[in-house]
Amino acid sequence: MAKKIIMYGNAACKDCVEAKEILDREGIRYGYVDVLGGLAHLKKFITLRDAHPAEFQSEIAKEHMGIPCFVVDDKDVYVLLPDLEVFR
């Protein structure tokens, strides 16, 4: 059964662009939420970030937003691109 993958990112983020290119090249299907694409998207991302402080702690300490961020099967949260086996 295919995993449900949601990527939070933005086109101005070079790490996000690179992550999308890798996922596309590997044929990994995912949904994409542009965190700056509207207030609702930003609120959804901030709610996710606030609900998982341990995962975002190092990015927040560096004053980074925490994207790209990946949610797998509505439960596992990864900041930055994890090993692709997580998505398979």
C-alpha positions as CSV (number, residue, x, y, z in Angstrom):
1,M,0.0,0.0,0.0
2,A,1.3,3.4,-1.0
3,K,2.2,5.8,1.8
4,K,0.5,9.2,2.1
5,I,3.2,11.9,1.9
6,I,2.7,15.6,2.3
7,M,5.5,18.0,1.7
8,Y,5.4,21.5,3.2
9,G,7.7,23.9,1.4
10,N,8.0,27.0,-0.8
11,A,9.5,27.7,-4.2
12,A,11.9,30.3,-2.8
13,C,13.5,27.7,-0.6
14,K,16.4,26.0,-2.4
15,D,16.2,22.9,-0.1
16,C,12.5,22.6,-1.0
17,V,13.2,22.8,-4.7
18,E,15.9,20.2,-4.4
19,A,13.7,17.9,-2.4
20,K,10.9,18.2,-4.9
21,E,13.3,17.4,-7.7
22,I,14.6,14.3,-5.9
23,L,11.1,13.0,-5.1
24,D,10.0,13.6,-8.7
25,R,13.0,11.9,-10.1
26,E,12.5,8.9,-7.8
27,G,8.8,8.6,-8.8
28,I,7.6,9.2,-5.2
29,R,4.1,10.5,-5.2
30,Y,3.4,13.3,-2.7
31,G,1.0,16.2,-2.0
32,Y,2.6,19.6,-1.8
33,V,1.6,22.6,0.4
34,D,3.2,25.9,-0.3
35,V,3.4,27.4,3.2
36,L,3.4,30.9,1.8
37,G,0.6,30.2,-0.7
38,G,-2.0,31.6,1.6
39,L,-2.9,32.2,5.2
40,A,-4.6,28.8,5.6
41,H,-1.5,27.0,4.4
42,L,0.7,28.9,6.7
43,K,-1.6,28.3,9.7
44,K,-1.7,24.6,8.9
45,F,2.1,24.4,8.8
46,I,2.5,26.4,12.1
47,T,0.0,24.2,13.8
48,L,2.0,21.2,12.7
49,R,5.3,22.7,13.8
50,D,3.8,23.7,17.2
51,A,2.6,20.1,17.7
52,H,6.0,18.6,17.0
53,P,8.5,20.8,18.9
54,A,11.2,18.1,19.1
55,E,11.4,17.6,15.4
56,F,11.7,21.4,14.7
57,Q,13.9,22.4,17.6
58,S,17.2,22.5,15.8
59,E,15.7,24.5,12.8
60,I,14.0,27.0,15.1
61,A,17.2,27.4,17.1
62,K,18.9,28.4,13.8
63,E,16.0,30.8,13.1
64,H,14.9,28.7,10.2
65,M,11.3,28.0,9.3
66,G,11.6,24.2,9.2
67,I,11.0,23.5,5.5
68,P,11.0,21.3,3.7
69,C,8.9,19.3,6.1
70,F,7.4,15.9,5.3
71,V,4.5,14.2,7.0
72,V,4.1,10.5,6.3
73,D,0.8,8.7,6.8
74,D,-0.5,11.6,9.0
75,K,1.8,10.7,11.9
76,D,5.6,10.7,11.1
77,V,7.1,14.2,10.7
78,Y,10.5,14.8,9.2
79,V,12.3,18.2,8.8
80,L,14.5,18.2,5.8
81,L,14.6,15.3,3.4
82,P,14.9,11.9,5.1
83,D,16.3,8.7,3.6
84,L,13.9,7.9,0.7
85,E,13.2,4.5,2.1
86,V,10.9,6.3,4.6
87,F,8.6,7.1,1.7
88,R,8.5,3.6,0.1
